[in-house]
Amino acid sequence: MILCKELKKYNFNIMIYTWQQLKDIVKDSTYKDLLDNIDILVDGQYKEEERLWNGEKEDGLLSSVGSGNQIIWNIQEKIGYYMRDLKEIHLINNKLTYITKKDKIDNYLKF
């Protein structure tokens, strides 16, 4: 957590992966400082059979992250999408932009 705070002083964007679910993390007050200092959280266990990586696609973040069952959360805006519902993800000017598959535009989650 100390590292996250220090990096935020220099305007770094911080992304954290966890096997835990965000709904459980927010219930534990020991994580409050951490959540206040990160931008993106990927929750849920990685499932190889739902792997998303595509070495030929340069879409920003999606080609470098986990599996379709995981949720990628924008902590500051308190919304997230299942990765399987996303076409692309970009971090531009410190703003996380989700580009969903056409039929999934309203499938965002809130916490």
Secondary structure, DSSP 4 states (H G I P E B T S, - for coil): -HHHHHHHHTT---EEE-SS-HHHHTT-GGGHHHHHT-SEEEES---GGGB---TT---BSGGGS-BTTSEEEETTTTEEEEGGGEEEEEEETTEEEEEE-GGGTT--EE-
